Amino acid sequence: MMAPKQVYVLLFNARTENEGIHTIQIDDRQTVLMFEEEDDATRFALLLEAQDFPTATVEAIDQEEIEEFCQSAGYESELVTEGMLAMPPETNLENTDWQPDIKKTEQPEISSDLERIRRQLENLL
């Protein structure tokens, strides 16, 4: 019997009640990227961080477990094999299904103001 194949996925707020998994939208489907190599997953996480995403944690998980999760959640999964160059999309979703923990009641107003200012600055470019 073969051991389950380990893949690497990107999680936000790993091992908390508010854990989220990174997906990309391909056509009209949300797709979880499963990386064969930890280095490739780490590189992708750093590219996301450069696009102002929260810091993602690279987690090793059985490929079969991720595929079952995707099927139950209505997501697709895609294996990023060694040597494939996976790049984050140039645009990010404005609204995500996952929200980082909000610790203060004032933070949503501050976040929306920062988001508005960020969009204005991006429009200048």
N, CA, C and O atoms as CSV, one atom per row, in Angstrom:
chain,resi,resn,atom,element,x,y,z
A,1,MET,N,N,0.843,-1.188,0.000
A,1,MET,CA,C,0.000,0.000,0.000
A,1,MET,C,C,0.882,1.243,0.000
A,1,MET,O,O,1.789,1.374,0.821
A,2,MET,N,N,0.605,2.144,-0.923
A,2,MET,CA,C,1.396,3.368,-1.016
A,2,MET,C,C,0.938,4.382,0.021
A,2,MET,O,O,-0.243,4.472,0.355
A,3,ALA,N,N,1.905,5.143,0.520
A,3,ALA,CA,C,1.571,6.220,1.453
A,3,ALA,C,C,0.867,7.327,0.681
A,3,ALA,O,O,1.156,7.539,-0.496
A,4,PRO,N,N,-0.057,8.038,1.334
A,4,PRO,CA,C,-0.737,9.142,0.648
A,4,PRO,C,C,0.276,10.191,0.186
A,4,PRO,O,O,1.246,10.484,0.885
A,5,LYS,N,N,0.038,10.743,-0.983
A,5,LYS,CA,C,0.930,11.760,-1.532
A,5,LYS,C,C,0.685,13.088,-0.820
A,5,LYS,O,O,-0.453,13.543,-0.699
A,6,GLN,N,N,1.769,13.698,-0.351
A,6,GLN,CA,C,1.684,14.998,0.302
A,6,GLN,C,C,1.763,16.107,-0.746
A,6,GLN,O,O,2.583,16.049,-1.662
A,7,VAL,N,N,0.914,17.105,-0.605
A,7,VAL,CA,C,0.976,18.309,-1.424
A,7,VAL,C,C,0.994,19.494,-0.468
A,7,VAL,O,O,0.768,19.338,0.732
A,8,TYR,N,N,1.260,20.665,-1.001
A,8,TYR,CA,C,1.343,21.873,-0.189
A,8,TYR,C,C,0.285,22.859,-0.665
A,8,TYR,O,O,0.153,23.127,-1.860
A,9,VAL,N,N,-0.465,23.392,0.292
A,9,VAL,CA,C,-1.487,24.389,-0.012
A,9,VAL,C,C,-1.219,25.623,0.835
A,9,VAL,O,O,-0.449,25.577,1.794
A,10,LEU,N,N,-1.862,26.725,0.470
A,10,LEU,CA,C,-1.690,27.980,1.197
A,10,LEU,C,C,-2.911,28.231,2.064
A,10,LEU,O,O,-4.045,28.236,1.583
A,11,LEU,N,N,-2.660,28.439,3.356
A,11,LEU,CA,C,-3.732,28.712,4.312
A,11,LEU,C,C,-3.522,30.074,4.941
A,11,LEU,O,O,-2.391,30.514,5.144
A,12,PHE,N,N,-4.616,30.729,5.245
A,12,PHE,CA,C,-4.600,31.972,6.008
A,12,PHE,C,C,-5.160,31.653,7.388
A,12,PHE,O,O,-6.116,30.889,7.511
A,13,ASN,N,N,-4.568,32.236,8.422
A,13,ASN,CA,C,-4.962,31.946,9.814
A,13,ASN,C,C,-4.945,30.443,10.067
A,13,ASN,O,O,-5.903,29.885,10.602
A,14,ALA,N,N,-3.864,29.802,9.683
A,14,ALA,CA,C,-3.759,28.341,9.814
A,14,ALA,C,C,-3.974,27.895,11.252
A,14,ALA,O,O,-3.529,28.550,12.195
A,15,ARG,N,N,-4.659,26.777,11.404
A,15,ARG,CA,C,-4.942,26.142,12.691
A,15,ARG,C,C,-5.711,27.047,13.647
A,15,ARG,O,O,-5.480,27.014,14.855
A,16,THR,N,N,-6.628,27.858,13.110
A,16,THR,CA,C,-7.529,28.665,13.933
A,16,THR,C,C,-8.954,28.371,13.488
A,16,THR,O,O,-9.174,27.680,12.494
A,17,GLU,N,N,-9.920,28.901,14.233
A,17,GLU,CA,C,-11.323,28.732,13.838
A,17,GLU,C,C,-11.637,29.501,12.563
A,17,GLU,O,O,-12.604,29.189,11.868
A,18,ASN,N,N,-10.827,30.500,12.259
A,18,ASN,CA,C,-11.060,31.361,11.101
A,18,ASN,C,C,-10.065,31.052,9.981
A,18,ASN,O,O,-9.571,31.959,9.311
A,19,GLU,N,N,-9.780,29.777,9.788
A,19,GLU,CA,C,-8.827,29.361,8.771
A,19,GLU,C,C,-9.443,29.511,7.381
A,19,GLU,O,O,-10.624,29.227,7.180
A,20,GLY,N,N,-8.638,29.956,6.437
A,20,GLY,CA,C,-9.090,30.073,5.058
A,20,GLY,C,C,-8.054,29.481,4.125
A,20,GLY,O,O,-6.857,29.524,4.410
A,21,ILE,N,N,-8.507,28.928,3.012
A,21,ILE,CA,C,-7.598,28.347,2.023
A,21,ILE,C,C,-7.568,29.257,0.803
A,21,ILE,O,O,-8.594,29.802,0.397
A,22,HIS,N,N,-6.385,29.415,0.225
A,22,HIS,CA,C,-6.249,30.274,-0.948
A,22,HIS,C,C,-6.787,29.559,-2.181
A,22,HIS,O,O,-6.477,28.392,-2.423
A,23,THR,N,N,-7.595,30.272,-2.954
A,23,THR,CA,C,-8.085,29.761,-4.230
A,23,THR,C,C,-7.853,30.818,-5.297
A,23,THR,O,O,-7.701,32.002,-4.997
A,24,ILE,N,N,-7.827,30.379,-6.525
A,24,ILE,CA,C,-7.831,31.312,-7.647
A,24,ILE,C,C,-9.072,31.015,-8.468
A,24,ILE,O,O,-9.585,29.896,-8.470
A,25,GLN,N,N,-9.543,32.033,-9.161
A,25,GLN,CA,C,-10.724,31.844,-9.993
A,25,GLN,C,C,-10.282,31.545,-11.417
A,25,GLN,O,O,-9.585,32.339,-12.048
A,26,ILE,N,N,-10.697,30.393,-11.907
A,26,ILE,CA,C,-10.441,30.003,-13.296
A,26,ILE,C,C,-11.808,29.864,-13.943
A,26,ILE,O,O,-12.602,28.998,-13.577
A,27,ASP,N,N,-12.067,30.736,-14.913
A,27,ASP,CA,C,-13.402,30.868,-15.495
A,27,ASP,C,C,-14.362,31.206,-14.356
A,27,ASP,O,O,-14.180,32.224,-13.688
A,28,ASP,N,N,-15.367,30.386,-14.123
A,28,ASP,CA,C,-16.317,30.702,-13.046
A,28,ASP,C,C,-16.146,29.764,-11.853
A,28,ASP,O,O,-17.043,29.662,-11.017
A,29,ARG,N,N,-15.010,29.081,-11.764
A,29,ARG,CA,C,-14.780,28.101,-10.697
A,29,ARG,C,C,-13.633,28.536,-9.785
A,29,ARG,O,O,-12.614,29.049,-10.249
A,30,GLN,N,N,-13.814,28.324,-8.487
A,30,GLN,CA,C,-12.740,28.551,-7.527
A,30,GLN,C,C,-11.858,27.306,-7.509
A,30,GLN,O,O,-12.354,26.185,-7.396
A,31,THR,N,N,-10.558,27.512,-7.619
A,31,THR,CA,C,-9.619,26.400,-7.730
A,31,THR,C,C,-8.549,26.497,-6.655
A,31,THR,O,O,-7.915,27.539,-6.491
A,32,VAL,N,N,-8.353,25.411,-5.927
A,32,VAL,CA,C,-7.293,25.314,-4.930
A,32,VAL,C,C,-6.050,24.783,-5.634
A,32,VAL,O,O,-6.091,23.745,-6.293
A,33,LEU,N,N,-4.942,25.511,-5.484
A,33,LEU,CA,C,-3.682,25.051,-6.057
A,33,LEU,C,C,-2.999,24.122,-5.061
A,33,LEU,O,O,-2.814,24.474,-3.896
A,34,MET,N,N,-2.626,22.936,-5.527
A,34,MET,CA,C,-1.895,21.962,-4.717
A,34,MET,C,C,-0.485,21.893,-5.304
A,34,MET,O,O,-0.304,21.483,-6.451
A,35,PHE,N,N,0.495,22.290,-4.528
A,35,PHE,CA,C,1.875,22.327,-5.014
A,35,PHE,C,C,2.588,21.028,-4.664
A,35,PHE,O,O,2.503,20.545,-3.535
A,36,GLU,N,N,3.286,20.471,-5.640
A,36,GLU,CA,C,4.087,19.266,-5.411
A,36,GLU,C,C,5.298,19.574,-4.535
A,36,GLU,O,O,5.708,18.751,-3.717
A,37,GLU,N,N,5.862,20.757,-4.713
A,37,GLU,CA,C,7.084,21.141,-4.010
A,37,GLU,C,C,6.815,22.286,-3.031
A,37,GLU,O,O,6.151,23.266,-3.370
A,38,GLU,N,N,7.339,22.144,-1.816
A,38,GLU,CA,C,7.158,23.174,-0.793
A,38,GLU,C,C,7.763,24.507,-1.227
A,38,GLU,O,O,7.187,25.562,-0.962
A,39,ASP,N,N,8.920,24.467,-1.893
A,39,ASP,CA,C,9.563,25.704,-2.350
A,39,ASP,C,C,8.672,26.473,-3.322
A,39,ASP,O,O,8.610,27.701,-3.264
A,40,ASP,N,N,7.988,25.768,-4.207
A,40,ASP,CA,C,7.089,26.428,-5.158
A,40,ASP,C,C,5.910,27.076,-4.428
A,40,ASP,O,O,5.490,28.179,-4.778
A,41,ALA,N,N,5.383,26.391,-3.421
A,41,ALA,CA,C,4.277,26.946,-2.638
A,41,ALA,C,C,4.735,28.185,-1.874
A,41,ALA,O,O,4.012,29.179,-1.805
A,42,THR,N,N,5.931,28.126,-1.304
A,42,THR,CA,C,6.475,29.272,-0.568
A,42,THR,C,C,6.681,30.455,-1.502
A,42,THR,O,O,6.359,31.588,-1.146
A,43,ARG,N,N,7.210,30.204,-2.684
A,43,ARG,CA,C,7.427,31.270,-3.673
A,43,ARG,C,C,6.089,31.922,-4.052
A,43,ARG,O,O,5.998,33.147,-4.144
A,44,PHE,N,N,5.066,31.112,-4.269
A,44,PHE,CA,C,3.742,31.626,-4.624
A,44,PHE,C,C,3.177,32.459,-3.469
A,44,PHE,O,O,2.581,33.511,-3.700
A,45,ALA,N,N,3.362,31.995,-2.230
A,45,ALA,CA,C,2.882,32.737,-1.055
A,45,ALA,C,C,3.560,34.101,-0.965
A,45,ALA,O,O,2.914,35.092,-0.626
A,46,LEU,N,N,4.849,34.157,-1.263
A,46,LEU,CA,C,5.563,35.437,-1.235
A,46,LEU,C,C,5.067,36.373,-2.335
A,46,LEU,O,O,4.980,37.584,-2.128
A,47,LEU,N,N,4.744,35.820,-3.493
A,47,LEU,CA,C,4.188,36.642,-4.572
A,47,LEU,C,C,2.825,37.208,-4.166
A,47,LEU,O,O,2.507,38.354,-4.484
A,48,LEU,N,N,2.026,36.407,-3.467
A,48,LEU,CA,C,0.735,36.898,-2.977
A,48,LEU,C,C,0.934,38.027,-1.978
A,48,LEU,O,O,0.244,39.045,-2.024
A,49,GLU,N,N,1.890,37.830,-1.074
A,49,GLU,CA,C,2.162,38.848,-0.061
A,49,GLU,C,C,2.587,40.157,-0.724
A,49,GLU,O,O,2.239,41.235,-0.243
A,50,ALA,N,N,3.331,40.071,-1.813
A,50,ALA,CA,C,3.743,41.266,-2.554
A,50,ALA,C,C,2.542,41.973,-3.175
A,50,ALA,O,O,2.616,43.158,-3.502
A,51,GLN,N,N,1.424,41.241,-3.338
A,51,GLN,CA,C,0.188,41.834,-3.863
A,51,GLN,C,C,-0.751,42.245,-2.730
A,51,GLN,O,O,-1.955,42.399,-2.939
A,52,ASP,N,N,-0.197,42.422,-1.533
A,52,ASP,CA,C,-0.951,42.886,-0.363
A,52,ASP,C,C,-1.934,41.869,0.196
A,52,ASP,O,O,-2.903,42.249,0.854
A,53,PHE,N,N,-1.706,40.595,-0.050
A,53,PHE,CA,C,-2.484,39.559,0.620
A,53,PHE,C,C,-1.964,39.424,2.044
A,53,PHE,O,O,-0.818,39.780,2.317
A,54,PRO,N,N,-2.787,38.916,2.954
A,54,PRO,CA,C,-2.258,38.561,4.274
A,54,PRO,C,C,-1.211,37.460,4.102
A,54,PRO,O,O,-1.182,36.771,3.082
A,55,THR,N,N,-0.364,37.308,5.098
A,55,THR,CA,C,0.664,36.277,5.038
A,55,THR,C,C,0.020,34.895,5.031
A,55,THR,O,O,-0.801,34.575,5.890
A,56,ALA,N,N,0.397,34.096,4.067
A,56,ALA,CA,C,-0.135,32.731,3.951
A,56,ALA,C,C,0.856,31.749,4.559
A,56,ALA,O,O,2.069,31.952,4.505
A,57,THR,N,N,0.323,30.692,5.131
A,57,THR,CA,C,1.133,29.614,5.685
A,57,THR,C,C,1.106,28.444,4.707
A,57,THR,O,O,0.043,28.047,4.229
A,58,VAL,N,N,2.273,27.903,4.419
A,58,VAL,CA,C,2.360,26.729,3.552
A,58,VAL,C,C,2.165,25.501,4.432
A,58,VAL,O,O,2.902,25.296,5.397
A,59,GLU,N,N,1.172,24.689,4.094
A,59,GLU,CA,C,0.848,23.498,4.885
A,59,GLU,C,C,0.909,22.248,4.015
A,59,GLU,O,O,0.395,22.229,2.897
A,60,ALA,N,N,1.542,21.211,4.543
A,60,ALA,CA,C,1.577,19.911,3.868
A,60,ALA,C,C,0.326,19.131,4.250
A,60,ALA,O,O,0.023,18.968,5.432
A,61,ILE,N,N,-0.397,18.652,3.244
A,61,ILE,CA,C,-1.645,17.919,3.461
A,61,ILE,C,C,-1.706,16.793,2.430
A,61,ILE,O,O,-1.173,16.916,1.327
A,62,ASP,N,N,-2.356,15.704,2.802
A,62,ASP,CA,C,-2.542,14.605,1.852
A,62,ASP,C,C,-3.346,15.096,0.653
A,62,ASP,O,O,-4.373,15.755,0.818
A,63,GLN,N,N,-2.885,14.777,-0.543
A,63,GLN,CA,C,-3.561,15.210,-1.763
A,63,GLN,C,C,-5.011,14.736,-1.781
A,63,GLN,O,O,-5.908,15.485,-2.168
A,64,GLU,N,N,-5.235,13.509,-1.368
A,64,GLU,CA,C,-6.591,12.958,-1.362
A,64,GLU,C,C,-7.519,13.764,-0.441
A,64,GLU,O,O,-8.689,13.976,-0.759
A,65,GLU,N,N,-6.983,14.208,0.700
A,65,GLU,CA,C,-7.779,15.004,1.644
A,65,GLU,C,C,-8.198,16.341,1.026
A,65,GLU,O,O,-9.342,16.767,1.180
A,66,ILE,N,N,-7.274,16.998,0.329
A,66,ILE,CA,C,-7.593,18.272,-0.326
A,66,ILE,C,C,-8.608,18.053,-1.438
A,66,ILE,O,O,-9.542,18.841,-1.585
A,67,GLU,N,N,-8.439,17.002,-2.217
A,67,GLU,CA,C,-9.385,16.727,-3.303
A,67,GLU,C,C,-10.784,16.457,-2.755
A,67,GLU,O,O,-11.772,16.900,-3.340
A,68,GLU,N,N,-10.879,15.731,-1.632
A,68,GLU,CA,C,-12.182,15.488,-1.001
A,68,GLU,C,C,-12.786,16.791,-0.485
A,68,GLU,O,O,-13.984,17.028,-0.639
A,69,PHE,N,N,-11.945,17.643,0.134
A,69,PHE,CA,C,-12.419,18.940,0.612
A,69,PHE,C,C,-12.963,19.762,-0.551
A,69,PHE,O,O,-14.049,20.334,-0.459
A,70,CYS,N,N,-12.210,19.820,-1.639
A,70,CYS,CA,C,-12.633,20.605,-2.805
A,70,CYS,C,C,-13.967,20.100,-3.345
A,70,CYS,O,O,-14.851,20.890,-3.675
A,71,GLN,N,N,-14.104,18.799,-3.431
A,71,GLN,CA,C,-15.344,18.228,-3.946
A,71,GLN,C,C,-16.520,18.603,-3.041
A,71,GLN,O,O,-17.588,18.965,-3.537
A,72,SER,N,N,-16.336,18.521,-1.722
A,72,SER,CA,C,-17.432,18.828,-0.795
A,72,SER,C,C,-17.753,20.320,-0.759
A,72,SER,O,O,-18.893,20.700,-0.489
A,73,ALA,N,N,-16.753,21.176,-1.031
A,73,ALA,CA,C,-16.961,22.625,-0.983
A,73,ALA,C,C,-17.341,23.213,-2.343
A,73,ALA,O,O,-17.610,24.410,-2.444
A,74,GLY,N,N,-17.367,22.387,-3.383
A,74,GLY,CA,C,-17.699,22.891,-4.710
A,74,GLY,C,C,-16.536,23.587,-5.393
A,74,GLY,O,O,-16.746,24.394,-6.298
A,75,TYR,N,N,-15.305,23.287,-4.971
A,75,TYR,CA,C,-14.108,23.858,-5.571
A,75,TYR,C,C,-13.485,22.850,-6.526
A,75,TYR,O,O,-13.772,21.654,-6.470
A,76,GLU,N,N,-12.641,23.351,-7.390
A,76,GLU,CA,C,-11.790,22.515,-8.226
A,76,GLU,C,C,-10.430,22.437,-7.539
A,76,GLU,O,O,-10.146,23.223,-6.636
A,77,SER,N,N,-9.602,21.507,-7.956
A,77,SER,CA,C,-8.221,21.456,-7.470
A,77,SER,C,C,-7.315,21.281,-8.676
A,77,SER,O,O,-7.687,20.658,-9.671
A,78,GLU,N,N,-6.123,21.844,-8.567
A,78,GLU,CA,C,-5.151,21.737,-9.658
A,78,GLU,C,C,-3.784,21.474,-9.059
A,78,GLU,O,O,-3.349,22.181,-8.150
A,79,LEU,N,N,-3.111,20.460,-9.567
A,79,LEU,CA,C,-1.779,20.112,-9.096
A,79,LEU,C,C,-0.748,20.937,-9.854
A,79,LEU,O,O,-0.697,20.914,-11.084
A,80,VAL,N,N,0.075,21.668,-9.101
A,80,VAL,CA,C,1.176,22.431,-9.680
A,80,VAL,C,C,2.416,21.559,-9.515
A,80,VAL,O,O,2.957,21.430,-8.416
A,81,THR,N,N,2.857,20.965,-10.613
A,81,THR,CA,C,3.978,20.031,-10.554
A,81,THR,C,C,5.306,20.777,-10.502
A,81,THR,O,O,5.386,21.966,-10.812
A,82,GLU,N,N,6.341,20.049,-10.101
A,82,GLU,CA,C,7.676,20.628,-10.024
A,82,GLU,C,C,8.068,21.176,-11.390
A,82,GLU,O,O,7.914,20.501,-12.408
A,83,GLY,N,N,8.573,22.395,-11.401
A,83,GLY,CA,C,8.995,23.014,-12.646
A,83,GLY,C,C,7.939,23.892,-13.295
A,83,GLY,O,O,8.262,24.712,-14.154
A,84,MET,N,N,6.659,23.731,-12.893
A,84,MET,CA,C,5.614,24.622,-13.413
A,84,MET,C,C,5.785,25.983,-12.751
A,84,MET,O,O,6.079,26.058,-11.558
A,85,LEU,N,N,5.607,27.029,-13.493
A,85,LEU,CA,C,5.709,28.362,-12.924
A,85,LEU,C,C,4.302,28.884,-12.677
A,85,LEU,O,O,3.630,29.334,-13.605
A,86,ALA,N,N,3.860,28.824,-11.435
A,86,ALA,CA,C,2.534,29.329,-11.069
A,86,ALA,C,C,2.683,30.773,-10.618
A,86,ALA,O,O,3.487,31.083,-9.738
A,87,MET,N,N,1.902,31.649,-11.230
A,87,MET,CA,C,1.922,33.071,-10.888
A,87,MET,C,C,0.528,33.483,-10.446
A,87,MET,O,O,-0.461,33.060,-11.044
A,88,PRO,N,N,0.437,34.314,-9.392
A,88,PRO,CA,C,-0.886,34.806,-8.996
A,88,PRO,C,C,-1.474,35.670,-10.105
A,88,PRO,O,O,-0.733,36.289,-10.868
A,89,PRO,N,N,-2.803,35.715,-10.199
A,89,PRO,CA,C,-3.425,36.602,-11.187
A,89,PRO,C,C,-3.055,38.054,-10.897
A,89,PRO,O,O,-2.715,38.408,-9.768
A,90,GLU,N,N,-3.127,38.880,-11.924
A,90,GLU,CA,C,-2.777,40.289,-11.743
A,90,GLU,C,C,-3.805,41.035,-10.910
A,90,GLU,O,O,-3.470,42.024,-10.259
A,91,THR,N,N,-5.045,40.580,-10.920
A,91,THR,CA,C,-6.079,41.249,-10.135
A,91,THR,C,C,-6.572,40.310,-9.044
A,91,THR,O,O,-6.603,39.091,-9.212
A,92,ASN,N,N,-6.956,40.909,-7.927
A,92,ASN,CA,C,-7.471,40.158,-6.791
A,92,ASN,C,C,-8.952,40.427,-6.649
A,92,ASN,O,O,-9.447,41.462,-7.095
A,93,LEU,N,N,-9.657,39.502,-6.033
A,93,LEU,CA,C,-11.070,39.725,-5.747
A,93,LEU,C,C,-11.212,40.834,-4.724
A,93,LEU,O,O,-10.449,40.898,-3.760
A,94,GLU,N,N,-12.188,41.709,-4.931
A,94,GLU,CA,C,-12.451,42.763,-3.954
A,94,GLU,C,C,-13.020,42.174,-2.670
A,94,GLU,O,O,-12.640,42.583,-1.573
A,95,ASN,N,N,-13.930,41.215,-2.807
A,95,ASN,CA,C,-14.558,40.590,-1.650
A,95,ASN,C,C,-14.231,39.110,-1.662
A,95,ASN,O,O,-14.402,38.428,-2.672
A,96,THR,N,N,-13.758,38.625,-0.526
A,96,THR,CA,C,-13.423,37.214,-0.420
A,96,THR,C,C,-14.448,36.507,0.449
A,96,THR,O,O,-15.197,37.145,1.188
A,97,ASP,N,N,-14.476,35.181,0.354
A,97,ASP,CA,C,-15.349,34.393,1.222
A,97,ASP,C,C,-14.797,34.337,2.638
A,97,ASP,O,O,-15.545,34.086,3.583
A,98,TRP,N,N,-13.507,34.567,2.795
A,98,TRP,CA,C,-12.829,34.477,4.083
A,98,TRP,C,C,-12.468,35.879,4.543
A,98,TRP,O,O,-12.057,36.718,3.741
A,99,GLN,N,N,-12.623,36.129,5.830
A,99,GLN,CA,C,-12.245,37.417,6.404
A,99,GLN,C,C,-11.276,37.178,7.552
A,99,GLN,O,O,-11.523,36.320,8.399
A,100,PRO,N,N,-10.169,37.930,7.592
A,100,PRO,CA,C,-9.259,37.779,8.727
A,100,PRO,C,C,-9.974,38.175,10.014
A,100,PRO,O,O,-10.964,38.906,9.980
A,101,ASP,N,N,-9.476,37.696,11.140
A,101,ASP,CA,C,-10.073,38.076,12.427
A,101,ASP,C,C,-10.083,39.586,12.569
A,101,ASP,O,O,-9.090,40.254,12.282
A,102,ILE,N,N,-11.204,40.114,13.011
A,102,ILE,CA,C,-11.326,41.543,13.289
A,102,ILE,C,C,-11.325,41.684,14.799
A,102,ILE,O,O,-12.239,41.209,15.472
A,103,LYS,N,N,-10.308,42.331,15.328
A,103,LYS,CA,C,-10.142,42.392,16.769
A,103,LYS,C,C,-10.802,43.613,17.391
A,103,LYS,O,O,-11.212,43.561,18.550
A,104,LYS,N,N,-10.915,44.699,16.658
A,104,LYS,CA,C,-11.515,45.918,17.189
A,104,LYS,C,C,-12.737,46.269,16.365
A,104,LYS,O,O,-12.791,45.980,15.170
A,105,THR,N,N,-13.715,46.890,16.998
A,105,THR,CA,C,-14.917,47.266,16.266
A,105,THR,C,C,-14.641,48.420,15.311
A,105,THR,O,O,-15.385,48.609,14.348
A,106,GLU,N,N,-13.595,49.192,15.554
A,106,GLU,CA,C,-13.285,50.320,14.680
A,106,GLU,C,C,-12.553,49.872,13.414
A,106,GLU,O,O,-12.521,50.615,12.434
A,107,GLN,N,N,-11.984,48.713,13.413
A,107,GLN,CA,C,-11.155,48.272,12.298
A,107,GLN,C,C,-11.876,48.232,10.955
A,107,GLN,O,O,-11.258,48.601,9.957
A,108,PRO,N,N,-13.155,47.804,10.854
A,108,PRO,CA,C,-13.790,47.791,9.536
A,108,PRO,C,C,-13.832,49.173,8.883
A,108,PRO,O,O,-13.651,49.284,7.671
A,109,GLU,N,N,-14.070,50.226,9.668
A,109,GLU,CA,C,-14.082,51.570,9.093
A,109,GLU,C,C,-12.696,51.943,8.593
A,109,GLU,O,O,-12.549,52.489,7.500
A,110,ILE,N,N,-11.674,51.645,9.400
A,110,ILE,CA,C,-10.304,51.948,9.002
A,110,ILE,C,C,-9.944,51.152,7.754
A,110,ILE,O,O,-9.352,51.693,6.820
A,111,SER,N,N,-10.299,49.875,7.736
A,111,SER,CA,C,-9.990,49.034,6.579
A,111,SER,C,C,-10.664,49.549,5.320
A,111,SER,O,O,-10.051,49.570,4.252
A,112,SER,N,N,-11.924,49.965,5.434
A,112,SER,CA,C,-12.616,50.458,4.248
A,112,SER,C,C,-11.998,51.768,3.772
A,112,SER,O,O,-11.914,52.008,2.568
A,113,ASP,N,N,-11.559,52.627,4.716
A,113,ASP,CA,C,-10.880,53.862,4.324
A,113,ASP,C,C,-9.552,53.549,3.641
A,113,ASP,O,O,-9.223,54.148,2.617
A,114,LEU,N,N,-8.793,52.617,4.203
A,114,LEU,CA,C,-7.523,52.235,3.589
A,114,LEU,C,C,-7.737,51.625,2.212
A,114,LEU,O,O,-6.977,51.893,1.282
A,115,GLU,N,N,-8.767,50.810,2.086
A,115,GLU,CA,C,-9.080,50.180,0.804
A,115,GLU,C,C,-9.445,51.240,-0.240
A,115,GLU,O,O,-9.015,51.161,-1.391
A,116,ARG,N,N,-10.237,52.226,0.169
A,116,ARG,CA,C,-10.630,53.304,-0.741
A,116,ARG,C,C,-9.399,54.083,-1.196
A,116,ARG,O,O,-9.263,54.393,-2.379
A,117,ILE,N,N,-8.504,54.399,-0.264
A,117,ILE,CA,C,-7.289,55.140,-0.592
A,117,ILE,C,C,-6.395,54.304,-1.508
A,117,ILE,O,O,-5.827,54.824,-2.468
A,118,ARG,N,N,-6.271,52.995,-1.208
A,118,ARG,CA,C,-5.454,52.113,-2.039
A,118,ARG,C,C,-5.975,52.083,-3.473
A,118,ARG,O,O,-5.195,52.145,-4.423
A,119,ARG,N,N,-7.306,51.989,-3.627
A,119,ARG,CA,C,-7.889,51.971,-4.982
A,119,ARG,C,C,-7.615,53.293,-5.704
A,119,ARG,O,O,-7.326,53.299,-6.901
A,120,GLN,N,N,-7.705,54.411,-4.979
A,120,GLN,CA,C,-7.430,55.702,-5.608
A,120,GLN,C,C,-5.983,55.765,-6.089
A,120,GLN,O,O,-5.706,56.243,-7.189
A,121,LEU,N,N,-5.059,55.277,-5.252
A,121,LEU,CA,C,-3.650,55.280,-5.644
A,121,LEU,C,C,-3.403,54.363,-6.840
A,121,LEU,O,O,-2.630,54.702,-7.736
A,122,GLU,N,N,-4.058,53.204,-6.853
A,122,GLU,CA,C,-3.904,52.290,-7.986
A,122,GLU,C,C,-4.437,52.911,-9.268
A,122,GLU,O,O,-3.883,52.685,-10.344
A,123,ASN,N,N,-5.506,53.691,-9.162
A,123,ASN,CA,C,-6.060,54.344,-10.348
A,123,ASN,C,C,-5.116,55.396,-10.905
A,123,ASN,O,O,-5.150,55.688,-12.100
A,124,LEU,N,N,-4.266,55.974,-10.046
A,124,LEU,CA,C,-3.289,56.950,-10.518
A,124,LEU,C,C,-2.225,56.294,-11.393
A,124,LEU,O,O,-1.661,56.926,-12.285
A,125,LEU,N,N,-1.962,55.018,-11.124
A,125,LEU,CA,C,-0.947,54.288,-11.911
A,125,LEU,C,C,-1.564,53.890,-13.192
A,125,LEU,O,O,-0.908,53.263,-14.024
